Amino acid sequence: MKSRKTSGLISGVTLGLSAVLAGCVQVSAPDKPIVINLNINIKQEVVYRLDGDAKDLINSEAEIF
């Protein structure tokens, strides 16, 4: 019988401590704004690959291109 009382007491104390510790968490916004410096270098390269027929068409009709 003592073991049930002891385990119940331990459970109660553990529950009580976790309730007390849960109230200690504080979340607040910083005084200064958060600055994220992103040094991103973006290079874009576009490559057109034309099949033989399209190349021939461009060469024969060069004045419209």
PDBQT receptor file of N, H, CA, C and O in Angstrom, charges set to zero:
ATOM      1  N   MET A   1       0.810  -1.190   0.000  1.00  0.00    +0.000 N 
ATOM      2  CA  MET A   1       0.000   0.000   0.000  1.00  0.00    +0.000 C 
ATOM      3  C   MET A   1       0.860   1.263   0.000  1.00  0.00    +0.000 C 
ATOM      4  O   MET A   1       0.479   2.283  -0.574  1.00  0.00    +0.000 OA
ATOM      5  N   LYS A   2       2.009   1.186   0.641  1.00  0.00    +0.000 N 
ATOM      6  H   LYS A   2       2.319   0.357   1.107  1.00  0.00    +0.000 HD
ATOM      7  CA  LYS A   2       2.872   2.360   0.688  1.00  0.00    +0.000 C 
ATOM      8  C   LYS A   2       3.426   2.695  -0.689  1.00  0.00    +0.000 C 
ATOM      9  O   LYS A   2       3.648   3.867  -0.993  1.00  0.00    +0.000 OA
ATOM     10  N   SER A   3       3.651   1.701  -1.518  1.00  0.00    +0.000 N 
ATOM     11  H   SER A   3       3.471   0.749  -1.271  1.00  0.00    +0.000 HD
ATOM     12  CA  SER A   3       4.216   1.959  -2.839  1.00  0.00    +0.000 C 
ATOM     13  C   SER A   3       3.228   2.730  -3.724  1.00  0.00    +0.000 C 
ATOM     14  O   SER A   3       3.640   3.561  -4.533  1.00  0.00    +0.000 OA
ATOM     15  N   ARG A   4       1.916   2.455  -3.569  1.00  0.00    +0.000 N 
ATOM     16  H   ARG A   4       1.581   1.780  -2.912  1.00  0.00    +0.000 HD
ATOM     17  CA  ARG A   4       0.913   3.191  -4.341  1.00  0.00    +0.000 C 
ATOM     18  C   ARG A   4       0.847   4.641  -3.885  1.00  0.00    +0.000 C 
ATOM     19  O   ARG A   4       0.707   5.548  -4.706  1.00  0.00    +0.000 OA
ATOM     20  N   LYS A   5       0.945   4.856  -2.604  1.00  0.00    +0.000 N 
ATOM     21  H   LYS A   5       1.058   4.119  -1.938  1.00  0.00    +0.000 HD
ATOM     22  CA  LYS A   5       0.914   6.226  -2.085  1.00  0.00    +0.000 C 
ATOM     23  C   LYS A   5       2.168   6.973  -2.519  1.00  0.00    +0.000 C 
ATOM     24  O   LYS A   5       2.109   8.151  -2.869  1.00  0.00    +0.000 OA
ATOM     25  N   THR A   6       3.289   6.288  -2.492  1.00  0.00    +0.000 N 
ATOM     26  H   THR A   6       3.337   5.331  -2.207  1.00  0.00    +0.000 HD
ATOM     27  CA  THR A   6       4.552   6.922  -2.868  1.00  0.00    +0.000 C 
ATOM     28  C   THR A   6       4.555   7.266  -4.352  1.00  0.00    +0.000 C 
ATOM     29  O   THR A   6       4.985   8.354  -4.735  1.00  0.00    +0.000 OA
ATOM     30  N   SER A   7       4.082   6.353  -5.185  1.00  0.00    +0.000 N 
ATOM     31  H   SER A   7       3.732   5.469  -4.874  1.00  0.00    +0.000 HD
ATOM     32  CA  SER A   7       4.052   6.630  -6.623  1.00  0.00    +0.000 C 
ATOM     33  C   SER A   7       3.049   7.739  -6.946  1.00  0.00    +0.000 C 
ATOM     34  O   SER A   7       3.277   8.541  -7.852  1.00  0.00    +0.000 OA
ATOM     35  N   GLY A   8       1.959   7.783  -6.217  1.00  0.00    +0.000 N 
ATOM     36  H   GLY A   8       1.774   7.132  -5.482  1.00  0.00    +0.000 HD
ATOM     37  CA  GLY A   8       0.983   8.859  -6.411  1.00  0.00    +0.000 C 
ATOM     38  C   GLY A   8       1.556  10.199  -5.989  1.00  0.00    +0.000 C 
ATOM     39  O   GLY A   8       1.309  11.217  -6.636  1.00  0.00    +0.000 OA
ATOM     40  N   LEU A   9       2.329  10.202  -4.895  1.00  0.00    +0.000 N 
ATOM     41  H   LEU A   9       2.530   9.375  -4.370  1.00  0.00    +0.000 HD
ATOM     42  CA  LEU A   9       2.961  11.426  -4.405  1.00  0.00    +0.000 C 
ATOM     43  C   LEU A   9       4.007  11.914  -5.414  1.00  0.00    +0.000 C 
ATOM     44  O   LEU A   9       4.088  13.108  -5.705  1.00  0.00    +0.000 OA
ATOM     45  N   ILE A  10       4.795  10.991  -5.937  1.00  0.00    +0.000 N 
ATOM     46  H   ILE A  10       4.729  10.021  -5.701  1.00  0.00    +0.000 HD
ATOM     47  CA  ILE A  10       5.815  11.353  -6.923  1.00  0.00    +0.000 C 
ATOM     48  C   ILE A  10       5.149  11.906  -8.188  1.00  0.00    +0.000 C 
ATOM     49  O   ILE A  10       5.626  12.888  -8.757  1.00  0.00    +0.000 OA
ATOM     50  N   SER A  11       4.070  11.294  -8.623  1.00  0.00    +0.000 N 
ATOM     51  H   SER A  11       3.683  10.496  -8.160  1.00  0.00    +0.000 HD
ATOM     52  CA  SER A  11       3.351  11.768  -9.809  1.00  0.00    +0.000 C 
ATOM     53  C   SER A  11       2.789  13.164  -9.572  1.00  0.00    +0.000 C 
ATOM     54  O   SER A  11       2.849  14.021 -10.454  1.00  0.00    +0.000 OA
ATOM     55  N   GLY A  12       2.249  13.389  -8.390  1.00  0.00    +0.000 N 
ATOM     56  H   GLY A  12       2.201  12.693  -7.673  1.00  0.00    +0.000 HD
ATOM     57  CA  GLY A  12       1.695  14.704  -8.050  1.00  0.00    +0.000 C 
ATOM     58  C   GLY A  12       2.767  15.777  -8.006  1.00  0.00    +0.000 C 
ATOM     59  O   GLY A  12       2.560  16.886  -8.497  1.00  0.00    +0.000 OA
ATOM     60  N   VAL A  13       3.916  15.451  -7.419  1.00  0.00    +0.000 N 
ATOM     61  H   VAL A  13       4.085  14.549  -7.020  1.00  0.00    +0.000 HD
ATOM     62  CA  VAL A  13       5.014  16.414  -7.342  1.00  0.00    +0.000 C 
ATOM     63  C   VAL A  13       5.542  16.718  -8.744  1.00  0.00    +0.000 C 
ATOM     64  O   VAL A  13       5.819  17.873  -9.068  1.00  0.00    +0.000 OA
ATOM     65  N   THR A  14       5.681  15.690  -9.567  1.00  0.00    +0.000 N 
ATOM     66  H   THR A  14       5.456  14.752  -9.304  1.00  0.00    +0.000 HD
ATOM     67  CA  THR A  14       6.153  15.882 -10.938  1.00  0.00    +0.000 C 
ATOM     68  C   THR A  14       5.183  16.756 -11.730  1.00  0.00    +0.000 C 
ATOM     69  O   THR A  14       5.609  17.643 -12.469  1.00  0.00    +0.000 OA
ATOM     70  N   LEU A  15       3.899  16.514 -11.581  1.00  0.00    +0.000 N 
ATOM     71  H   LEU A  15       3.553  15.793 -10.980  1.00  0.00    +0.000 HD
ATOM     72  CA  LEU A  15       2.893  17.308 -12.268  1.00  0.00    +0.000 C 
ATOM     73  C   LEU A  15       2.921  18.755 -11.780  1.00  0.00    +0.000 C 
ATOM     74  O   LEU A  15       2.799  19.688 -12.575  1.00  0.00    +0.000 OA
ATOM     75  N   GLY A  16       3.082  18.933 -10.485  1.00  0.00    +0.000 N 
ATOM     76  H   GLY A  16       3.181  18.176  -9.840  1.00  0.00    +0.000 HD
ATOM     77  CA  GLY A  16       3.139  20.276  -9.919  1.00  0.00    +0.000 C 
ATOM     78  C   GLY A  16       4.363  21.039 -10.398  1.00  0.00    +0.000 C 
ATOM     79  O   GLY A  16       4.265  22.220 -10.731  1.00  0.00    +0.000 OA
ATOM     80  N   LEU A  17       5.512  20.379 -10.436  1.00  0.00    +0.000 N 
ATOM     81  H   LEU A  17       5.592  19.419 -10.165  1.00  0.00    +0.000 HD
ATOM     82  CA  LEU A  17       6.739  21.033 -10.904  1.00  0.00    +0.000 C 
ATOM     83  C   LEU A  17       6.639  21.415 -12.377  1.00  0.00    +0.000 C 
ATOM     84  O   LEU A  17       7.077  22.497 -12.767  1.00  0.00    +0.000 OA
ATOM     85  N   SER A  18       6.071  20.542 -13.191  1.00  0.00    +0.000 N 
ATOM     86  H   SER A  18       5.715  19.662 -12.874  1.00  0.00    +0.000 HD
ATOM     87  CA  SER A  18       5.951  20.881 -14.602  1.00  0.00    +0.000 C 
ATOM     88  C   SER A  18       4.971  22.032 -14.803  1.00  0.00    +0.000 C 
ATOM     89  O   SER A  18       5.151  22.826 -15.726  1.00  0.00    +0.000 OA
ATOM     90  N   ALA A  19       3.950  22.146 -13.976  1.00  0.00    +0.000 N 
ATOM     91  H   ALA A  19       3.803  21.501 -13.226  1.00  0.00    +0.000 HD
ATOM     92  CA  ALA A  19       3.024  23.271 -14.084  1.00  0.00    +0.000 C 
ATOM     93  C   ALA A  19       3.716  24.571 -13.698  1.00  0.00    +0.000 C 
ATOM     94  O   ALA A  19       3.477  25.609 -14.315  1.00  0.00    +0.000 OA
ATOM     95  N   VAL A  20       4.570  24.521 -12.681  1.00  0.00    +0.000 N 
ATOM     96  H   VAL A  20       4.764  23.678 -12.179  1.00  0.00    +0.000 HD
ATOM     97  CA  VAL A  20       5.298  25.712 -12.240  1.00  0.00    +0.000 C 
ATOM     98  C   VAL A  20       6.318  26.124 -13.296  1.00  0.00    +0.000 C 
ATOM     99  O   VAL A  20       6.440  27.310 -13.602  1.00  0.00    +0.000 OA
ATOM    100  N   LEU A  21       7.049  25.166 -13.855  1.00  0.00    +0.000 N 
ATOM    101  H   LEU A  21       6.950  24.203 -13.606  1.00  0.00    +0.000 HD
ATOM    102  CA  LEU A  21       8.070  25.483 -14.847  1.00  0.00    +0.000 C 
ATOM    103  C   LEU A  21       7.471  25.955 -16.167  1.00  0.00    +0.000 C 
ATOM    104  O   LEU A  21       8.109  26.716 -16.895  1.00  0.00    +0.000 OA
ATOM    105  N   ALA A  22       6.285  25.527 -16.477  1.00  0.00    +0.000 N 
ATOM    106  H   ALA A  22       5.767  24.909 -15.886  1.00  0.00    +0.000 HD
ATOM    107  CA  ALA A  22       5.651  25.936 -17.731  1.00  0.00    +0.000 C 
ATOM    108  C   ALA A  22       5.352  27.433 -17.722  1.00  0.00    +0.000 C 
ATOM    109  O   ALA A  22       5.319  28.049 -18.788  1.00  0.00    +0.000 OA
ATOM    110  N   GLY A  23       5.139  28.020 -16.586  1.00  0.00    +0.000 N 
ATOM    111  H   GLY A  23       5.166  27.520 -15.721  1.00  0.00    +0.000 HD
ATOM    112  CA  GLY A  23       4.856  29.449 -16.486  1.00  0.00    +0.000 C 
ATOM    113  C   GLY A  23       6.093  30.307 -16.632  1.00  0.00    +0.000 C 
ATOM    114  O   GLY A  23       5.963  31.528 -16.725  1.00  0.00    +0.000 OA
ATOM    115  N   CYS A  24       7.278  29.739 -16.657  1.00  0.00    +0.000 N 
ATOM    116  H   CYS A  24       7.383  28.748 -16.581  1.00  0.00    +0.000 HD
ATOM    117  CA  CYS A  24       8.523  30.504 -16.726  1.00  0.00    +0.000 C 
ATOM    118  C   CYS A  24       8.950  30.839 -18.146  1.00  0.00    +0.000 C 
ATOM    119  O   CYS A  24       9.903  31.595 -18.334  1.00  0.00    +0.000 OA
ATOM    120  N   VAL A  25       8.285  30.309 -19.131  1.00  0.00    +0.000 N 
ATOM    121  H   VAL A  25       7.511  29.695 -18.979  1.00  0.00    +0.000 HD
ATOM    122  CA  VAL A  25       8.679  30.545 -20.518  1.00  0.00    +0.000 C 
ATOM    123  C   VAL A  25       8.130  31.897 -20.955  1.00  0.00    +0.000 C 
ATOM    124  O   VAL A  25       6.934  32.162 -20.834  1.00  0.00    +0.000 OA
ATOM    125  N   GLN A  26       9.025  32.758 -21.471  1.00  0.00    +0.000 N 
ATOM    126  H   GLN A  26       9.996  32.542 -21.570  1.00  0.00    +0.000 HD
ATOM    127  CA  GLN A  26       8.611  34.075 -21.948  1.00  0.00    +0.000 C 
ATOM    128  C   GLN A  26       9.071  34.240 -23.391  1.00  0.00    +0.000 C 
ATOM    129  O   GLN A  26      10.192  33.880 -23.751  1.00  0.00    +0.000 OA
ATOM    130  N   VAL A  27       8.187  34.786 -24.199  1.00  0.00    +0.000 N 
ATOM    131  H   VAL A  27       7.276  35.078 -23.907  1.00  0.00    +0.000 HD
ATOM    132  CA  VAL A  27       8.517  35.062 -25.583  1.00  0.00    +0.000 C 
ATOM    133  C   VAL A  27       8.290  36.551 -25.816  1.00  0.00    +0.000 C 
ATOM    134  O   VAL A  27       7.200  37.067 -25.572  1.00  0.00    +0.000 OA
ATOM    135  N   SER A  28       9.333  37.241 -26.292  1.00  0.00    +0.000 N 
ATOM    136  H   SER A  28      10.219  36.822 -26.490  1.00  0.00    +0.000 HD
ATOM    137  CA  SER A  28       9.188  38.669 -26.545  1.00  0.00    +0.000 C 
ATOM    138  C   SER A  28       9.891  39.022 -27.851  1.00  0.00    +0.000 C 
ATOM    139  O   SER A  28      10.841  38.356 -28.262  1.00  0.00    +0.000 OA
ATOM    140  N   ALA A  29       9.409  40.069 -28.487  1.00  0.00    +0.000 N 
ATOM    141  H   ALA A  29       8.637  40.610 -28.153  1.00  0.00    +0.000 HD
ATOM    142  CA  ALA A  29      10.005  40.521 -29.744  1.00  0.00    +0.000 C 
ATOM    143  C   ALA A  29      11.296  41.273 -29.443  1.00  0.00    +0.000 C 
ATOM    144  O   ALA A  29      11.401  41.919 -28.400  1.00  0.00    +0.000 OA
ATOM    145  N   PRO A  30      12.285  41.199 -30.342  1.00  0.00    +0.000 N 
ATOM    146  CA  PRO A  30      13.531  41.926 -30.120  1.00  0.00    +0.000 C 
ATOM    147  C   PRO A  30      13.325  43.434 -30.269  1.00  0.00    +0.000 C 
ATOM    148  O   PRO A  30      12.387  43.877 -30.932  1.00  0.00    +0.000 OA
ATOM    149  N   ASP A  31      14.210  44.216 -29.647  1.00  0.00    +0.000 N 
ATOM    150  H   ASP A  31      14.972  43.856 -29.108  1.00  0.00    +0.000 HD
ATOM    151  CA  ASP A  31      14.120  45.668 -29.723  1.00  0.00    +0.000 C 
ATOM    152  C   ASP A  31      14.464  46.185 -31.119  1.00  0.00    +0.000 C 
ATOM    153  O   ASP A  31      13.835  47.121 -31.613  1.00  0.00    +0.000 OA
ATOM    154  N   LYS A  32      15.456  45.576 -31.743  1.00  0.00    +0.000 N 
ATOM    155  H   LYS A  32      15.967  44.816 -31.341  1.00  0.00    +0.000 HD
ATOM    156  CA  LYS A  32      15.888  45.997 -33.074  1.00  0.00    +0.000 C 
ATOM    157  C   LYS A  32      15.329  45.024 -34.109  1.00  0.00    +0.000 C 
ATOM    158  O   LYS A  32      15.115  43.852 -33.802  1.00  0.00    +0.000 OA
ATOM    159  N   PRO A  33      15.090  45.501 -35.335  1.00  0.00    +0.000 N 
ATOM    160  CA  PRO A  33      14.586  44.588 -36.371  1.00  0.00    +0.000 C 
ATOM    161  C   PRO A  33      15.644  43.556 -36.746  1.00  0.00    +0.000 C 
ATOM    162  O   PRO A  33      16.844  43.804 -36.633  1.00  0.00    +0.000 OA
ATOM    163  N   ILE A  34      15.184  42.422 -37.184  1.00  0.00    +0.000 N 
ATOM    164  H   ILE A  34      14.209  42.221 -37.276  1.00  0.00    +0.000 HD
ATOM    165  CA  ILE A  34      16.072  41.350 -37.615  1.00  0.00    +0.000 C 
ATOM    166  C   ILE A  34      16.523  41.660 -39.044  1.00  0.00    +0.000 C 
ATOM    167  O   ILE A  34      15.693  41.898 -39.922  1.00  0.00    +0.000 OA
ATOM    168  N   VAL A  35      17.826  41.657 -39.272  1.00  0.00    +0.000 N 
ATOM    169  H   VAL A  35      18.500  41.463 -38.558  1.00  0.00    +0.000 HD
ATOM    170  CA  VAL A  35      18.388  41.948 -40.587  1.00  0.00    +0.000 C 
ATOM    171  C   VAL A  35      18.987  40.664 -41.137  1.00  0.00    +0.000 C 
ATOM    172  O   VAL A  35      19.814  40.020 -40.491  1.00  0.00    +0.000 OA
ATOM    173  N   ILE A  36      18.555  40.304 -42.341  1.00  0.00    +0.000 N 
ATOM    174  H   ILE A  36      17.884  40.827 -42.866  1.00  0.00    +0.000 HD
ATOM    175  CA  ILE A  36      19.095  39.128 -43.022  1.00  0.00    +0.000 C 
ATOM    176  C   ILE A  36      19.793  39.625 -44.276  1.00  0.00    +0.000 C 
ATOM    177  O   ILE A  36      19.154  40.158 -45.184  1.00  0.00    +0.000 OA
ATOM    178  N   ASN A  37      21.093  39.450 -44.321  1.00  0.00    +0.000 N 
ATOM    179  H   ASN A  37      21.612  39.017 -43.583  1.00  0.00    +0.000 HD
ATOM    180  CA  ASN A  37      21.885  39.915 -45.452  1.00  0.00    +0.000 C 
ATOM    181  C   ASN A  37      22.097  38.752 -46.404  1.00  0.00    +0.000 C 
ATOM    182  O   ASN A  37      22.796  37.789 -46.087  1.00  0.00    +0.000 OA
ATOM    183  N   LEU A  38      21.489  38.854 -47.568  1.00  0.00    +0.000 N 
ATOM    184  H   LEU A  38      20.921  39.636 -47.826  1.00  0.00    +0.000 HD
ATOM    185  CA  LEU A  38      21.600  37.792 -48.567  1.00  0.00    +0.000 C 
ATOM    186  C   LEU A  38      22.441  38.298 -49.725  1.00  0.00    +0.000 C 
ATOM    187  O   LEU A  38      22.001  39.152 -50.494  1.00  0.00    +0.000 OA
ATOM    188  N   ASN A  39      23.626  37.780 -49.847  1.00  0.00    +0.000 N 
ATOM    189  H   ASN A  39      23.983  37.086 -49.223  1.00  0.00    +0.000 HD
ATOM    190  CA  ASN A  39      24.478  38.109 -50.985  1.00  0.00    +0.000 C 
ATOM    191  C   ASN A  39      24.288  37.023 -52.029  1.00  0.00    +0.000 C 
ATOM    192  O   ASN A  39      24.959  35.991 -52.014  1.00  0.00    +0.000 OA
ATOM    193  N   ILE A  40      23.356  37.284 -52.936  1.00  0.00    +0.000 N 
ATOM    194  H   ILE A  40      22.811  38.122 -52.948  1.00  0.00    +0.000 HD
ATOM    195  CA  ILE A  40      23.012  36.290 -53.946  1.00  0.00    +0.000 C 
ATOM    196  C   ILE A  40      23.425  36.837 -55.305  1.00  0.00    +0.000 C 
ATOM    197  O   ILE A  40      23.059  37.951 -55.678  1.00  0.00    +0.000 OA
ATOM    198  N   ASN A  41      24.176  36.054 -56.023  1.00  0.00    +0.000 N 
ATOM    199  H   ASN A  41      24.474  35.149 -55.720  1.00  0.00    +0.000 HD
ATOM    200  CA  ASN A  41      24.613  36.426 -57.356  1.00  0.00    +0.000 C 
ATOM    201  C   ASN A  41      23.902  35.509 -58.345  1.00  0.00    +0.000 C 
ATOM    202  O   ASN A  41      24.180  34.311 -58.407  1.00  0.00    +0.000 OA
ATOM    203  N   ILE A  42      22.992  36.079 -59.110  1.00  0.00    +0.000 N 
ATOM    204  H   ILE A  42      22.767  37.052 -59.060  1.00  0.00    +0.000 HD
ATOM    205  CA  ILE A  42      22.198  35.274 -60.034  1.00  0.00    +0.000 C 
ATOM    206  C   ILE A  42      22.656  35.580 -61.459  1.00  0.00    +0.000 C 
ATOM    207  O   ILE A  42      22.653  36.733 -61.891  1.00  0.00    +0.000 OA
ATOM    208  N   LYS A  43      23.042  34.550 -62.167  1.00  0.00    +0.000 N 
ATOM    209  H   LYS A  43      23.045  33.614 -61.816  1.00  0.00    +0.000 HD
ATOM    210  CA  LYS A  43      23.422  34.670 -63.572  1.00  0.00    +0.000 C 
ATOM    211  C   LYS A  43      22.487  33.797 -64.381  1.00  0.00    +0.000 C 
ATOM    212  O   LYS A  43      22.283  32.620 -64.087  1.00  0.00    +0.000 OA
ATOM    213  N   GLN A  44      21.928  34.408 -65.403  1.00  0.00    +0.000 N 
ATOM    214  H   GLN A  44      22.094  35.365 -65.642  1.00  0.00    +0.000 HD
ATOM    215  CA  GLN A  44      21.010  33.651 -66.240  1.00  0.00    +0.000 C 
ATOM    216  C   GLN A  44      21.573  33.592 -67.646  1.00  0.00    +0.000 C 
ATOM    217  O   GLN A  44      21.946  34.610 -68.230  1.00  0.00    +0.000 OA
ATOM    218  N   GLU A  45      21.626  32.415 -68.163  1.00  0.00    +0.000 N 
ATOM    219  H   GLU A  45      21.323  31.588 -67.689  1.00  0.00    +0.000 HD
ATOM    220  CA  GLU A  45      22.135  32.220 -69.515  1.00  0.00    +0.000 C 
ATOM    221  C   GLU A  45      21.068  31.500 -70.319  1.00  0.00    +0.000 C 
ATOM    222  O   GLU A  45      20.598  30.424 -69.948  1.00  0.00    +0.000 OA
ATOM    223  N   VAL A  46      20.704  32.110 -71.410  1.00  0.00    +0.000 N 
ATOM    224  H   VAL A  46      21.085  32.984 -71.711  1.00  0.00    +0.000 HD
ATOM    225  CA  VAL A  46      19.678  31.513 -72.273  1.00  0.00    +0.000 C 
ATOM    226  C   VAL A  46      20.359  31.015 -73.541  1.00  0.00    +0.000 C 
ATOM    227  O   VAL A  46      21.061  31.768 -74.215  1.00  0.00    +0.000 OA
ATOM    228  N   VAL A  47      20.154  29.777 -73.850  1.00  0.00    +0.000 N 
ATOM    229  H   VAL A  47      19.584  29.165 -73.302  1.00  0.00    +0.000 HD
ATOM    230  CA  VAL A  47      20.769  29.162 -75.023  1.00  0.00    +0.000 C 
ATOM    231  C   VAL A  47      19.654  28.633 -75.924  1.00  0.00    +0.000 C 
ATOM    232  O   VAL A  47      18.790  27.865 -75.502  1.00  0.00    +0.000 OA
ATOM    233  N   TYR A  48      19.709  29.071 -77.168  1.00  0.00    +0.000 N 
ATOM    234  H   TYR A  48      20.411  29.695 -77.510  1.00  0.00    +0.000 HD
ATOM    235  CA  TYR A  48      18.742  28.565 -78.137  1.00  0.00    +0.000 C 
ATOM    236  C   TYR A  48      19.429  27.520 -79.013  1.00  0.00    +0.000 C 
ATOM    237  O   TYR A  48      20.469  27.789 -79.614  1.00  0.00    +0.000 OA
ATOM    238  N   ARG A  49      18.863  26.373 -79.080  1.00  0.00    +0.000 N 
ATOM    239  H   ARG A  49      18.017  26.154 -78.593  1.00  0.00    +0.000 HD
ATOM    240  CA  ARG A  49      19.378  25.326 -79.962  1.00  0.00    +0.000 C 
ATOM    241  C   ARG A  49      18.295  25.020 -80.992  1.00  0.00    +0.000 C 
ATOM    242  O   ARG A  49      17.191  24.582 -80.671  1.00  0.00    +0.000 OA
ATOM    243  N   LEU A  50      18.652  25.262 -82.193  1.00  0.00    +0.000 N 
ATOM    244  H   LEU A  50      19.550  25.618 -82.454  1.00  0.00    +0.000 HD
ATOM    245  CA  LEU A  50      17.678  25.058 -83.262  1.00  0.00    +0.000 C 
ATOM    246  C   LEU A  50      18.066  23.830 -84.072  1.00  0.00    +0.000 C 
ATOM    247  O   LEU A  50      19.244  23.559 -84.304  1.00  0.00    +0.000 OA
ATOM    248  N   ASP A  51      17.074  23.118 -84.483  1.00  0.00    +0.000 N 
ATOM    249  H   ASP A  51      16.117  23.338 -84.295  1.00  0.00    +0.000 HD
ATOM    250  CA  ASP A  51      17.380  21.967 -85.337  1.00  0.00    +0.000 C 
ATOM    251  C   ASP A  51      17.739  22.438 -86.739  1.00  0.00    +0.000 C 
ATOM    252  O   ASP A  51      17.624  23.625 -87.044  1.00  0.00    +0.000 OA
ATOM    253  N   GLY A  52      18.158  21.552 -87.561  1.00  0.00    +0.000 N 
ATOM    254  H   GLY A  52      18.251  20.588 -87.314  1.00  0.00    +0.000 HD
ATOM    255  CA  GLY A  52      18.667  21.886 -88.893  1.00  0.00    +0.000 C 
ATOM    256  C   GLY A  52      17.685  22.672 -89.753  1.00  0.00    +0.000 C 
ATOM    257  O   GLY A  52      18.085  23.627 -90.419  1.00  0.00    +0.000 OA
ATOM    258  N   ASP A  53      16.416  22.294 -89.753  1.00  0.00    +0.000 N 
ATOM    259  H   ASP A  53      16.091  21.518 -89.212  1.00  0.00    +0.000 HD
ATOM    260  CA  ASP A  53      15.412  22.975 -90.571  1.00  0.00    +0.000 C 
ATOM    261  C   ASP A  53      15.244  24.429 -90.148  1.00  0.00    +0.000 C 
ATOM    262  O   ASP A  53      15.143  25.320 -90.991  1.00  0.00    +0.000 OA
ATOM    263  N   ALA A  54      15.217  24.660 -88.861  1.00  0.00    +0.000 N 
ATOM    264  H   ALA A  54      15.299  23.936 -88.176  1.00  0.00    +0.000 HD
ATOM    265  CA  ALA A  54      15.049  26.026 -88.374  1.00  0.00    +0.000 C 
ATOM    266  C   ALA A  54      16.264  26.881 -88.704  1.00  0.00    +0.000 C 
ATOM    267  O   ALA A  54      16.119  28.055 -89.044  1.00  0.00    +0.000 OA
ATOM    268  N   LYS A  55      17.452  26.312 -88.609  1.00  0.00    +0.000 N 
ATOM    269  H   LYS A  55      17.570  25.358 -88.334  1.00  0.00    +0.000 HD
ATOM    270  CA  LYS A  55      18.667  27.050 -88.970  1.00  0.00    +0.000 C 
ATOM    271  C   LYS A  55      18.656  27.415 -90.455  1.00  0.00    +0.000 C 
ATOM    272  O   LYS A  55      19.019  28.529 -90.834  1.00  0.00    +0.000 OA
ATOM    273  N   ASP A  56      18.243  26.479 -91.272  1.00  0.00    +0.000 N 
ATOM    274  H   ASP A  56      17.949  25.574 -90.965  1.00  0.00    +0.000 HD
ATOM    275  CA  ASP A  56      18.160  26.737 -92.708  1.00  0.00    +0.000 C 
ATOM    276  C   ASP A  56      17.138  27.836 -93.011  1.00  0.00    +0.000 C 
ATOM    277  O   ASP A  56      17.382  28.688 -93.865  1.00  0.00    +0.000 OA
ATOM    278  N   LEU A  57      16.008  27.821 -92.325  1.00  0.00    +0.000 N 
ATOM    279  H   LEU A  57      15.810  27.129 -91.631  1.00  0.00    +0.000 HD
ATOM    280  CA  LEU A  57      14.972  28.836 -92.521  1.00  0.00    +0.000 C 
ATOM    281  C   LEU A  57      15.494  30.215 -92.124  1.00  0.00    +0.000 C 
ATOM    282  O   LEU A  57      15.256  31.196 -92.828  1.00  0.00    +0.000 OA
ATOM    283  N   ILE A  58      16.189  30.289 -91.023  1.00  0.00    +0.000 N 
ATOM    284  H   ILE A  58      16.382  29.491 -90.452  1.00  0.00    +0.000 HD
ATOM    285  CA  ILE A  58      16.740  31.580 -90.575  1.00  0.00    +0.000 C 
ATOM    286  C   ILE A  58      17.782  32.072 -91.565  1.00  0.00    +0.000 C 
ATOM    287  O   ILE A  58      17.811  33.260 -91.888  1.00  0.00    +0.000 OA
ATOM    288  N   ASN A  59      18.625  31.195 -92.044  1.00  0.00    +0.000 N 
ATOM    289  H   ASN A  59      18.601  30.230 -91.782  1.00  0.00    +0.000 HD
ATOM    290  CA  ASN A  59      19.653  31.612 -93.021  1.00  0.00    +0.000 C 
ATOM    291  C   ASN A  59      19.021  32.056 -94.327  1.00  0.00    +0.000 C 
ATOM    292  O   ASN A  59      19.489  33.025 -94.925  1.00  0.00    +0.000 OA
ATOM    293  N   SER A  60      17.975  31.385 -94.792  1.00  0.00    +0.000 N 
ATOM    294  H   SER A  60      17.595  30.598 -94.306  1.00  0.00    +0.000 HD
ATOM    295  CA  SER A  60      17.357  31.744 -96.071  1.00  0.00    +0.000 C 
ATOM    296  C   SER A  60      16.495  32.998 -95.945  1.00  0.00    +0.000 C 
ATOM    297  O   SER A  60      16.338  33.728 -96.924  1.00  0.00    +0.000 OA
ATOM    298  N   GLU A  61      15.943  33.261 -94.790  1.00  0.00    +0.000 N 
ATOM    299  H   GLU A  61      16.070  32.668 -93.994  1.00  0.00    +0.000 HD
ATOM    300  CA  GLU A  61      15.085  34.442 -94.568  1.00  0.00    +0.000 C 
ATOM    301  C   GLU A  61      15.747  35.390 -93.570  1.00  0.00    +0.000 C 
ATOM    302  O   GLU A  61      15.090  35.871 -92.647  1.00  0.00    +0.000 OA
ATOM    303  N   ALA A  62      17.030  35.661 -93.744  1.00  0.00    +0.000 N 
ATOM    304  H   ALA A  62      17.564  35.271 -94.494  1.00  0.00    +0.000 HD
ATOM    305  CA  ALA A  62      17.804  36.453 -92.792  1.00  0.00    +0.000 C 
ATOM    306  C   ALA A  62      17.249  37.875 -92.629  1.00  0.00    +0.000 C 
ATOM    307  O   ALA A  62      17.352  38.463 -91.552  1.00  0.00    +0.000 OA
ATOM    308  N   GLU A  63      16.654  38.433 -93.715  1.00  0.00    +0.000 N 
ATOM    309  H   GLU A  63      16.570  37.956 -94.590  1.00  0.00    +0.000 HD
ATOM    310  CA  GLU A  63      16.189  39.817 -93.634  1.00  0.00    +0.000 C 
ATOM    311  C   GLU A  63      15.003  40.012 -92.678  1.00  0.00    +0.000 C 
ATOM    312  O   GLU A  63      14.793  41.120 -92.185  1.00  0.00    +0.000 OA
ATOM    313  N   ILE A  64      14.220  38.945 -92.408  1.00  0.00    +0.000 N 
ATOM    314  H   ILE A  64      14.391  38.045 -92.808  1.00  0.00    +0.000 HD
ATOM    315  CA  ILE A  64      13.082  39.117 -91.485  1.00  0.00    +0.000 C 
ATOM    316  C   ILE A  64      13.496  38.915 -90.019  1.00  0.00    +0.000 C 
ATOM    317  O   ILE A  64      12.741  39.241 -89.103  1.00  0.00    +0.000 OA
ATOM    318  N   PHE A  65      14.689  38.381 -89.812  1.00  0.00    +0.000 N 
ATOM    319  H   PHE A  65      15.303  38.116 -90.556  1.00  0.00    +0.000 HD
ATOM    320  CA  PHE A  65      15.162  38.181 -88.444  1.00  0.00    +0.000 C 
ATOM    321  C   PHE A  65      16.112  39.277 -88.125  1.00  0.00    +0.000 C 
ATOM    322  O   PHE A  65      16.649  39.326 -87.018  1.00  0.00    +0.000 OA
TER     323      PHE A  65
